[in-house]
Amino acid sequence: MGDGPQKQFNWNRGETPAPNPFENHTGAKAMQSSRLLGVGLACAVLAACDEKAAVAPPPQQVRVVAAAETRYQPGAEITGEVRARVQTELSFRVSGRVVERMVDVGSHVHAGDVLARLNDTEQQADVNVARAAQESAQAVLAQKTLAFERSKSLLQSQAVPRAVFDDAQKELLSAQASLEAAEAAFATAQDALSYTELRAAADGIITARSIETGQVVSAAQSAFTLAHDGPRDAVFDVFEAFFLDGRPLNDVDVALVSDPAHDVHAGIREVSPVIDGKGGTIRIKVGLQEAEQWPLGTPVVGKLRTSQREGIVLPYTAIASAAGEPAVWLVNPKNHSVSLRKISVGRYRQNDFVVTGGVAAPDVIVTEGGKFLKEGQAVAWEGK
């Protein structure tokens, strides 16, 4: 297609066309441009990586507090209930079958009221026998008295010897003793008959019942529990660990669970000397004032306290864990880094805990934000 004649090549002879200088120059130039473009892209990527590596992450924001010894007062709020100060277990003094029950749990009774009765057939028979023996002894005594008076008159007139008078006097004394024994037996039988009726020992409320009509009971078996009217106690079962801080102070604030804002001041009346084997608690009885006649069984809450102590008190947000043991994060004020340190906790309280070892004033302790920290991390803090 050019102006001049085209040269024909014989491929079979091995002839090849001469290289075109223009074509080689263009291909080399394109290859060189591609290489330059790749190098440029690589440099740009490396520069971007270096720029990212040069930008350090911002320090973690935390809130801190300086460790300091403060005075605190160990205490606890324990729930309990109101009970009568005097509580009596009532029981029959003789055995028998219950034929009548007059009261139930919650009944208010007065002193002398009959609460229950036993079958008194046997006791009534004993009374009849004792009465007959007493009447017989009275008749014998009357006879011996007449015989003695007669012997005495005859002795004065010297109609009988002294021995007859002495025998009459001896028989009189024996008759008097027999009558006294019969009277005592009659009184005992009457008492046994009266024991078939169970009576209230004082004014109060029946708080428990353990017998029923038709039941055969033995002497001294508990039948009713009587809570006497009068002074009331707030009774608390306190966990043993509370006493590790010492005996609680005598002053206790007691309030109804339904109205905790209105409490009354009371004093500890009794502390049990033994630990309950089932619950591991120690019973404390707090004497309420006479004016506080709260119903029996009313749930109450008592604020118990012990003597003041000194220690480092931290909020619960400050506690961390190191190998399963309690720890806190400490801030190094010089390089703003944090480190985890194990601590000894003396007491866990409602909103905080007391540290007894591991930190000391003026260590800077992280109280908020410690969940996101790691050893040696830089932080920025707020707080004292």
C-alpha positions as a Markdown table, in Angstrom:
| # | Residue | x | y | z |
|---|---|---|---|---|
| 1 | Met | 0.0 | 0.0 | 0.0 |
| 2 | Gly | 3.1 | 2.3 | 0.1 |
| 3 | Asp | 4.4 | 4.3 | -2.9 |
| 4 | Gly | 7.3 | 2.0 | -3.6 |
| 5 | Pro | 7.3 | -1.6 | -4.6 |
| 6 | Gln | 6.8 | -4.1 | -1.7 |
| 7 | Lys | 9.5 | -6.6 | -1.1 |
| 8 | Gln | 8.4 | -10.2 | -0.9 |
| 9 | Phe | 10.0 | -12.6 | 1.6 |
| 10 | Asn | 10.3 | -16.3 | 1.3 |
| 11 | Trp | 9.4 | -17.7 | 4.7 |
| 12 | Asn | 10.3 | -21.2 | 3.6 |
| 13 | Arg | 14.0 | -20.1 | 3.0 |
| 14 | Gly | 14.2 | -18.7 | 6.5 |
| 15 | Glu | 14.1 | -15.1 | 5.5 |
| 16 | Thr | 12.7 | -12.7 | 8.1 |
| 17 | Pro | 11.8 | -9.1 | 7.8 |
| 18 | Ala | 14.1 | -6.5 | 9.2 |
| 19 | Pro | 13.1 | -5.1 | 12.5 |
| 20 | Asn | 11.2 | -1.8 | 12.5 |
| 21 | Pro | 13.1 | 0.8 | 14.5 |
| 22 | Phe | 10.0 | 2.8 | 15.1 |
| 23 | Glu | 8.0 | -0.1 | 16.4 |
| 24 | Asn | 10.8 | -1.1 | 19.0 |
| 25 | His | 11.1 | 2.5 | 20.3 |
| 26 | Thr | 7.4 | 2.8 | 21.0 |
| 27 | Gly | 7.2 | -0.6 | 23.0 |
| 28 | Ala | 10.2 | 0.3 | 25.1 |
| 29 | Lys | 8.7 | 3.6 | 26.0 |
| 30 | Ala | 5.4 | 2.1 | 27.1 |
| 31 | Met | 7.2 | -0.5 | 29.2 |
| 32 | Gln | 9.2 | 2.2 | 30.9 |
| 33 | Ser | 6.1 | 4.2 | 31.7 |
| 34 | Ser | 4.5 | 1.2 | 33.3 |
| 35 | Arg | 7.5 | 0.6 | 35.5 |
| 36 | Leu | 7.5 | 4.2 | 36.7 |
| 37 | Leu | 3.8 | 4.1 | 37.5 |
| 38 | Gly | 4.2 | 0.9 | 39.6 |
| 39 | Val | 7.1 | 2.4 | 41.5 |
| 40 | Gly | 5.1 | 5.6 | 42.2 |
| 41 | Leu | 2.2 | 3.6 | 43.5 |
| 42 | Ala | 4.4 | 1.6 | 45.8 |
| 43 | Cys | 6.0 | 4.7 | 47.2 |
| 44 | Ala | 2.6 | 6.3 | 47.8 |
| 45 | Val | 1.4 | 3.2 | 49.7 |
| 46 | Leu | 4.6 | 3.1 | 51.9 |
| 47 | Ala | 4.2 | 6.8 | 52.6 |
| 48 | Ala | 0.6 | 6.3 | 53.7 |
| 49 | Cys | 1.6 | 3.4 | 56.0 |
| 50 | Asp | 4.4 | 5.5 | 57.5 |
| 51 | Glu | 1.9 | 8.4 | 58.1 |
| 52 | Lys | -0.5 | 6.1 | 59.9 |
| 53 | Ala | 2.2 | 4.5 | 62.0 |
| 54 | Ala | 3.4 | 8.0 | 63.1 |
| 55 | Val | -0.1 | 8.9 | 64.5 |
| 56 | Ala | -0.3 | 7.5 | 68.1 |
| 57 | Pro | -3.7 | 6.5 | 69.6 |
| 58 | Pro | -5.1 | 9.0 | 72.1 |
| 59 | Pro | -4.7 | 8.1 | 75.9 |
| 60 | Gln | -7.6 | 6.3 | 77.6 |
| 61 | Gln | -9.8 | 8.6 | 79.7 |
| 62 | Val | -10.2 | 7.4 | 83.3 |
| 63 | Arg | -11.3 | 8.8 | 86.6 |
| 64 | Val | -9.0 | 8.4 | 89.6 |
| 65 | Val | -8.7 | 9.0 | 93.3 |
| 66 | Ala | -5.7 | 9.3 | 95.6 |
| 67 | Ala | -5.5 | 6.6 | 98.3 |
| 68 | Ala | -5.9 | 8.0 | 101.8 |
| 69 | Glu | -6.6 | 6.7 | 105.2 |
| 70 | Thr | -10.2 | 7.6 | 106.3 |
| 71 | Arg | -12.3 | 6.8 | 109.3 |
| 72 | Tyr | -15.2 | 4.5 | 108.7 |
| 73 | Gln | -17.7 | 2.6 | 110.8 |
| 74 | Pro | -18.4 | -1.0 | 110.0 |
| 75 | Gly | -22.1 | -1.7 | 110.0 |
| 76 | Ala | -24.9 | -3.8 | 108.5 |
| 77 | Glu | -28.6 | -3.6 | 108.0 |
| 78 | Ile | -30.2 | -6.8 | 109.2 |
| 79 | Thr | -33.9 | -7.8 | 108.8 |
| 80 | Gly | -35.7 | -9.4 | 111.8 |
| 81 | Glu | -39.1 | -9.5 | 113.4 |
| 82 | Val | -40.9 | -8.3 | 116.5 |
| 83 | Arg | -41.4 | -10.8 | 119.3 |
| 84 | Ala | -42.7 | -10.7 | 122.8 |
| 85 | Arg | -40.0 | -10.2 | 125.4 |
| 86 | Val | -41.6 | -13.0 | 127.5 |
| 87 | Gln | -42.8 | -16.1 | 125.7 |
| 88 | Thr | -44.0 | -19.2 | 127.5 |
| 89 | Glu | -44.5 | -22.8 | 126.4 |
| 90 | Leu | -47.8 | -24.0 | 128.0 |
| 91 | Ser | -48.3 | -27.7 | 128.7 |
| 92 | Phe | -50.5 | -30.0 | 130.7 |
| 93 | Arg | -49.1 | -31.3 | 134.0 |
| 94 | Val | -50.8 | -34.7 | 133.7 |
| 95 | Ser | -51.3 | -37.1 | 130.8 |
| 96 | Gly | -54.6 | -37.7 | 129.1 |
| 97 | Arg | -56.8 | -37.4 | 126.0 |
| 98 | Val | -57.7 | -33.9 | 124.9 |
| 99 | Val | -61.5 | -33.6 | 124.9 |
| 100 | Glu | -61.9 | -29.8 | 124.3 |
| 101 | Arg | -59.8 | -27.0 | 122.8 |
| 102 | Met | -61.0 | -23.4 | 123.3 |
| 103 | Val | -58.4 | -21.3 | 121.5 |
| 104 | Asp | -56.3 | -21.2 | 118.4 |
| 105 | Val | -53.3 | -19.4 | 117.0 |
| 106 | Gly | -53.9 | -15.6 | 117.2 |
| 107 | Ser | -56.3 | -15.7 | 120.0 |
| 108 | His | -55.9 | -13.1 | 122.7 |
| 109 | Val | -56.3 | -14.6 | 126.2 |
| 110 | His | -56.3 | -13.4 | 129.8 |
| 111 | Ala | -54.6 | -14.9 | 132.8 |
| 112 | Gly | -56.7 | -17.8 | 134.1 |
| 113 | Asp | -58.6 | -18.5 | 130.9 |
| 114 | Val | -59.1 | -22.2 | 130.1 |
| 115 | Leu | -57.3 | -23.1 | 126.9 |
| 116 | Ala | -58.0 | -26.8 | 126.7 |
| 117 | Arg | -59.3 | -29.8 | 128.7 |
| 118 | Leu | -58.4 | -33.4 | 129.2 |
| 119 | Asn | -60.6 | -36.4 | 130.0 |
| 120 | Asp | -60.8 | -36.1 | 133.8 |
| 121 | Thr | -62.6 | -39.4 | 134.6 |
| 122 | Glu | -59.6 | -41.0 | 136.2 |
| 123 | Gln | -58.7 | -37.8 | 138.2 |
| 124 | Gln | -62.3 | -37.4 | 139.3 |
| 125 | Ala | -62.3 | -41.0 | 140.7 |
| 126 | Asp | -59.1 | -40.3 | 142.5 |
| 127 | Val | -60.8 | -37.2 | 144.1 |
| 128 | Asn | -63.7 | -39.3 | 145.3 |
| 129 | Val | -61.5 | -41.9 | 146.8 |
| 130 | Ala | -59.4 | -39.3 | 148.6 |
| 131 | Arg | -62.6 | -37.5 | 149.9 |
| 132 | Ala | -63.9 | -40.8 | 151.3 |
| 133 | Ala | -60.5 | -41.5 | 153.0 |
| 134 | Gln | -60.6 | -38.0 | 154.5 |
| 135 | Glu | -64.1 | -38.4 | 155.8 |
| 136 | Ser | -63.1 | -41.8 | 157.3 |
| 137 | Ala | -60.1 | -40.3 | 159.0 |
| 138 | Gln | -62.3 | -37.5 | 160.4 |
| 139 | Ala | -64.7 | -40.1 | 161.9 |
| 140 | Val | -61.9 | -42.0 | 163.5 |
| 141 | Leu | -60.4 | -38.9 | 164.9 |
| 142 | Ala | -63.7 | -37.9 | 166.5 |
| 143 | Gln | -64.0 | -41.4 | 168.1 |
| 144 | Lys | -60.4 | -41.3 | 169.4 |
| 145 | Thr | -61.0 | -37.8 | 170.7 |
| 146 | Leu | -64.0 | -38.9 | 172.8 |
| 147 | Ala | -62.0 | -42.0 | 174.1 |
| 148 | Phe | -59.2 | -39.7 | 175.1 |
| 149 | Glu | -61.4 | -37.3 | 176.9 |
| 150 | Arg | -63.1 | -40.2 | 178.8 |
| 151 | Ser | -59.8 | -41.7 | 179.8 |
| 152 | Lys | -58.6 | -38.4 | 181.0 |
| 153 | Ser | -61.6 | -37.9 | 183.2 |
| 154 | Leu | -61.3 | -41.5 | 184.6 |
| 155 | Leu | -57.6 | -40.9 | 185.2 |
| 156 | Gln | -58.3 | -37.8 | 187.2 |
| 157 | Ser | -60.7 | -39.8 | 189.4 |
| 158 | Gln | -58.2 | -42.6 | 189.6 |
| 159 | Ala | -60.7 | -45.0 | 188.1 |
| 160 | Val | -58.3 | -46.3 | 185.5 |
| 161 | Pro | -54.6 | -46.8 | 185.5 |
| 162 | Arg | -52.1 | -44.5 | 183.8 |
| 163 | Ala | -51.5 | -47.0 | 181.0 |
| 164 | Val | -55.1 | -46.8 | 179.8 |
| 165 | Phe | -54.8 | -43.0 | 179.5 |
| 166 | Asp | -51.5 | -43.3 | 177.6 |
| 167 | Asp | -53.0 | -45.7 | 175.1 |
| 168 | Ala | -55.9 | -43.4 | 174.5 |
| 169 | Gln | -53.6 | -40.5 | 173.9 |
| 170 | Lys | -51.4 | -42.4 | 171.5 |
| 171 | Glu | -54.5 | -43.5 | 169.5 |
| 172 | Leu | -55.6 | -39.9 | 169.3 |
| 173 | Leu | -52.3 | -38.7 | 168.0 |
| 174 | Ser | -52.4 | -41.5 | 165.4 |
| 175 | Ala | -55.9 | -40.5 | 164.3 |
| 176 | Gln | -54.8 | -36.9 | 163.9 |
| 177 | Ala | -51.9 | -37.9 | 161.7 |
| 178 | Ser | -54.1 | -40.2 | 159.6 |
| 179 | Leu | -56.5 | -37.3 | 159.0 |
| 180 | Glu | -53.6 | -35.0 | 158.0 |
| 181 | Ala | -52.4 | -37.6 | 155.5 |
| 182 | Ala | -56.0 | -38.0 | 154.1 |
| 183 | Glu | -56.4 | -34.3 | 153.8 |
| 184 | Ala | -53.1 | -34.1 | 151.9 |
| 185 | Ala | -54.1 | -36.9 | 149.6 |
| 186 | Phe | -57.4 | -35.2 | 148.9 |
| 187 | Ala | -55.7 | -31.9 | 148.1 |
| 188 | Thr | -53.3 | -33.8 | 145.7 |
| 189 | Ala | -56.2 | -35.4 | 144.0 |
| 190 | Gln | -58.0 | -32.1 | 143.6 |
| 191 | Asp | -54.8 | -30.6 | 142.1 |
| 192 | Ala | -54.5 | -33.5 | 139.7 |
| 193 | Leu | -58.1 | -32.8 | 138.7 |
| 194 | Ser | -57.4 | -29.2 | 138.1 |
| 195 | Tyr | -54.4 | -30.1 | 136.0 |
| 196 | Thr | -56.8 | -31.5 | 133.4 |
| 197 | Glu | -57.6 | -27.9 | 132.5 |
| 198 | Leu | -54.8 | -25.9 | 130.8 |
| 199 | Arg | -55.1 | -22.2 | 131.8 |
| 200 | Ala | -53.3 | -19.1 | 130.5 |
| 201 | Ala | -50.4 | -18.0 | 132.7 |
| 202 | Ala | -50.8 | -14.3 | 131.8 |
| 203 | Asp | -52.5 | -12.0 | 129.3 |
| 204 | Gly | -51.1 | -12.5 | 125.8 |
| 205 | Ile | -51.5 | -13.9 | 122.4 |
| 206 | Ile | -51.3 | -17.6 | 121.3 |
| 207 | Thr | -48.6 | -17.8 | 118.7 |
| 208 | Ala | -48.4 | -21.6 | 118.3 |
| 209 | Arg | -50.5 | -24.7 | 118.9 |
| 210 | Ser | -49.4 | -28.3 | 118.8 |
| 211 | Ile | -52.4 | -30.2 | 120.1 |
| 212 | Glu | -55.8 | -31.2 | 118.7 |
| 213 | Thr | -59.1 | -32.6 | 120.1 |
| 214 | Gly | -58.8 | -36.3 | 120.6 |
| 215 | Gln | -55.1 | -36.4 | 120.8 |
| 216 | Val | -53.4 | -38.2 | 123.7 |
| 217 | Val | -50.7 | -36.0 | 125.3 |
| 218 | Ser | -48.2 | -36.7 | 127.9 |
| 219 | Ala | -47.3 | -34.5 | 130.9 |
| 220 | Ala | -45.1 | -31.5 | 130.0 |
| 221 | Gln | -45.7 | -31.9 | 126.2 |
| 222 | Ser | -45.9 | -28.5 | 124.7 |
| 223 | Ala | -49.5 | -27.5 | 123.8 |
| 224 | Phe | -49.5 | -23.8 | 123.2 |
| 225 | Thr | -47.0 | -20.9 | 123.0 |
| 226 | Leu | -48.1 | -17.8 | 124.7 |
| 227 | Ala | -46.5 | -14.4 | 123.9 |
| 228 | His | -47.1 | -12.2 | 126.9 |
| 229 | Asp | -48.5 | -8.7 | 126.6 |
| 230 | Gly | -46.1 | -5.9 | 127.4 |
| 231 | Pro | -42.5 | -5.2 | 126.3 |
| 232 | Arg | -41.5 | -6.2 | 122.8 |
| 233 | Asp | -38.1 | -7.2 | 121.3 |
| 234 | Ala | -36.7 | -6.9 | 117.8 |
| 235 | Val | -35.0 | -10.2 | 117.2 |
| 236 | Phe | -32.2 | -10.4 | 114.5 |
| 237 | Asp | -30.1 | -13.4 | 113.4 |
| 238 | Val | -26.8 | -11.8 | 112.5 |
| 239 | Phe | -24.2 | -13.5 | 110.3 |
| 240 | Glu | -21.1 | -14.6 | 112.1 |
| 241 | Ala | -18.7 | -12.5 | 109.9 |
| 242 | Phe | -20.2 | -9.3 | 111.3 |
| 243 | Phe | -18.6 | -10.0 | 114.7 |
| 244 | Leu | -15.1 | -10.1 | 113.2 |
| 245 | Asp | -15.1 | -6.3 | 113.6 |
| 246 | Gly | -15.9 | -6.7 | 117.3 |
| 247 | Arg | -19.1 | -6.7 | 119.4 |
| 248 | Pro | -21.8 | -4.3 | 118.0 |
| 249 | Leu | -22.4 | -1.1 | 119.7 |
| 250 | Asn | -25.4 | -1.0 | 122.1 |
| 251 | Asp | -27.3 | 1.7 | 120.1 |
| 252 | Val | -29.4 | 0.3 | 117.3 |
| 253 | Asp | -31.8 | 2.0 | 114.9 |
| 254 | Val | -34.9 | -0.1 | 114.3 |
| 255 | Ala | -37.5 | 0.6 | 111.7 |
| 256 | Leu | -40.4 | -1.2 | 110.0 |
| 257 | Val | -39.6 | -2.7 | 106.7 |
| 258 | Ser | -42.7 | -1.0 | 105.3 |
| 259 | Asp | -41.6 | 2.4 | 106.6 |
| 260 | Pro | -37.8 | 2.5 | 106.8 |
| 261 | Ala | -37.7 | 6.3 | 107.0 |
| 262 | His | -39.2 | 6.4 | 110.5 |
| 263 | Asp | -36.8 | 4.6 | 112.8 |
| 264 | Val | -36.6 | 4.4 | 116.6 |
| 265 | His | -33.6 | 4.2 | 118.8 |
| 266 | Ala | -33.2 | 1.0 | 120.9 |
| 267 | Gly | -30.6 | -0.9 | 122.9 |
| 268 | Ile | -29.2 | -4.4 | 122.6 |
| 269 | Arg | -30.7 | -6.4 | 125.4 |
| 270 | Glu | -29.2 | -9.9 | 124.7 |
| 271 | Val | -26.5 | -11.4 | 122.5 |
| 272 | Ser | -26.6 | -15.2 | 122.2 |
| 273 | Pro | -23.3 | -16.8 | 123.4 |
| 274 | Val | -23.6 | -19.6 | 120.9 |
| 275 | Ile | -23.7 | -19.8 | 117.1 |
| 276 | Asp | -26.8 | -21.4 | 115.5 |
| 277 | Gly | -25.7 | -24.7 | 114.0 |
| 278 | Lys | -28.0 | -24.5 | 111.0 |
| 279 | Gly | -27.6 | -21.0 | 109.7 |
| 280 | Gly | -24.3 | -20.0 | 111.3 |
| 281 | Thr | -25.9 | -16.9 | 112.8 |
| 282 | Ile | -25.9 | -15.3 | 116.2 |
| 283 | Arg | -29.2 | -14.1 | 117.7 |
| 284 | Ile | -29.4 | -10.5 | 119.0 |
| 285 | Lys | -32.4 | -9.2 | 120.9 |
| 286 | Val | -33.0 | -5.5 | 120.9 |
| 287 | Gly | -35.4 | -4.1 | 123.5 |
| 288 | Leu | -38.0 | -1.8 | 122.0 |
| 289 | Gln | -39.5 | 1.1 | 124.0 |
| 290 | Glu | -42.9 | 0.5 | 125.7 |
| 291 | Ala | -44.5 | 3.0 | 123.3 |
| 292 | Glu | -43.5 | 0.9 | 120.3 |
| 293 | Gln | -46.2 | -1.7 | 120.5 |
| 294 | Trp | -45.7 | -3.1 | 117.0 |
| 295 | Pro | -47.7 | -6.3 | 116.2 |
| 296 | Leu | -46.0 | -9.6 | 116.9 |
| 297 | Gly | -44.2 | -10.9 | 113.8 |
| 298 | Thr | -43.9 | -7.5 | 112.1 |
| 299 | Pro | -40.8 | -7.5 | 109.9 |
| 300 | Val | -38.2 | -4.8 | 110.9 |
| 301 | Val | -34.8 | -3.7 | 109.8 |
| 302 | Gly | -32.0 | -2.9 | 112.3 |
| 303 | Lys | -28.9 | -0.9 | 111.7 |
| 304 | Leu | -26.1 | -2.4 | 113.6 |
| 305 | Arg | -22.7 | -0.7 | 114.0 |
| 306 | Thr | -19.3 | -1.4 | 115.6 |
| 307 | Ser | -16.5 | 1.0 | 116.7 |
| 308 | Gln | -15.0 | 3.3 | 114.1 |
| 309 | Arg | -11.8 | 2.2 | 112.3 |
| 310 | Glu | -9.3 | 3.6 | 109.8 |
| 311 | Gly | -8.6 | 2.3 | 106.3 |
| 312 | Ile | -8.6 | 3.0 | 102.6 |
| 313 | Val | -12.2 | 3.0 | 101.3 |
| 314 | Leu | -12.7 | 2.6 | 97.6 |
| 315 | Pro | -15.9 | 2.3 | 95.5 |
| 316 | Tyr | -16.8 | -1.0 | 93.9 |
| 317 | Thr | -16.0 | 0.4 | 90.4 |
| 318 | Ala | -12.3 | 0.5 | 91.3 |
| 319 | Ile | -11.9 | -3.3 | 91.9 |
| 320 | Ala | -10.3 | -5.4 | 89.2 |
| 321 | Ser | -8.9 | -8.9 | 89.0 |
| 322 | Ala | -5.4 | -10.3 | 88.7 |
| 323 | Ala | -5.1 | -14.1 | 88.4 |
| 324 | Gly | -8.4 | -14.5 | 90.2 |
| 325 | Glu | -7.5 | -12.2 | 93.1 |
| 326 | Pro | -8.7 | -8.7 | 93.8 |
| 327 | Ala | -6.6 | -5.9 | 92.4 |
| 328 | Val | -6.7 | -2.2 | 91.3 |
| 329 | Trp | -5.2 | -0.2 | 88.5 |
| 330 | Leu | -2.5 | 2.3 | 89.6 |
| 331 | Val | -1.5 | 5.4 | 87.6 |
| 332 | Asn | 2.1 | 6.5 | 87.4 |
| 333 | Pro | 1.8 | 10.3 | 87.4 |
| 334 | Lys | 5.3 | 10.7 | 85.8 |
| 335 | Asn | 4.7 | 8.7 | 82.5 |
| 336 | His | 0.9 | 8.5 | 82.7 |
| 337 | Ser | 1.0 | 4.7 | 82.4 |
| 338 | Val | -1.1 | 2.2 | 84.4 |
| 339 | Ser | -0.2 | -1.0 | 86.2 |
| 340 | Leu | -2.3 | -3.7 | 87.9 |
| 341 | Arg | -1.6 | -4.4 | 91.5 |
| 342 | Lys | -3.0 | -7.1 | 93.8 |
| 343 | Ile | -4.7 | -5.9 | 97.0 |
| 344 | Ser | -6.0 | -7.3 | 100.3 |
| 345 | Val | -9.7 | -6.5 | 101.0 |
| 346 | Gly | -10.6 | -6.3 | 104.6 |
| 347 | Arg | -14.3 | -5.9 | 104.2 |
| 348 | Tyr | -16.9 | -5.6 | 101.4 |
| 349 | Arg | -19.6 | -3.1 | 102.2 |
| 350 | Gln | -22.9 | -2.1 | 100.5 |
| 351 | Asn | -21.4 | 0.5 | 98.2 |
| 352 | Asp | -17.6 | 0.2 | 98.7 |
| 353 | Phe | -14.9 | -1.9 | 100.1 |
| 354 | Val | -12.0 | -1.5 | 102.5 |
| 355 | Val | -8.4 | -2.1 | 101.4 |
| 356 | Thr | -6.1 | -3.4 | 104.1 |
| 357 | Gly | -3.0 | -4.0 | 102.0 |
| 358 | Gly | -1.4 | -3.6 | 98.6 |
| 359 | Val | -1.8 | 0.2 | 98.2 |
| 360 | Ala | -1.0 | 3.2 | 100.4 |
| 361 | Ala | -1.2 | 6.9 | 100.3 |
| 362 | Pro | -0.7 | 8.7 | 98.0 |
| 363 | Asp | -1.1 | 6.0 | 95.3 |
| 364 | Val | -3.4 | 7.2 | 92.4 |
| 365 | Ile | -6.1 | 4.5 | 91.8 |
| 366 | Val | -8.4 | 4.2 | 88.8 |
| 367 | Thr | -12.0 | 4.2 | 89.9 |
| 368 | Glu | -13.8 | 4.4 | 86.5 |
| 369 | Gly | -12.7 | 3.1 | 83.1 |
| 370 | Gly | -10.5 | 0.3 | 84.4 |
| 371 | Lys | -12.3 | -2.4 | 82.3 |
| 372 | Phe | -10.7 | -1.1 | 79.1 |
| 373 | Leu | -7.1 | -0.9 | 80.4 |
| 374 | Lys | -4.1 | -3.0 | 79.8 |
| 375 | Glu | -0.6 | -3.1 | 81.4 |
| 376 | Gly | 1.5 | -0.1 | 80.5 |
| 377 | Gln | -1.3 | 1.8 | 78.7 |
| 378 | Ala | -1.2 | 5.6 | 78.7 |
| 379 | Val | -4.1 | 7.3 | 80.3 |
| 380 | Ala | -5.5 | 10.7 | 80.9 |
| 381 | Trp | -7.4 | 11.1 | 84.1 |
| 382 | Glu | -9.9 | 13.2 | 86.0 |
| 383 | Gly | -10.3 | 13.4 | 89.8 |
| 384 | Lys | -8.3 | 14.0 | 92.8 |
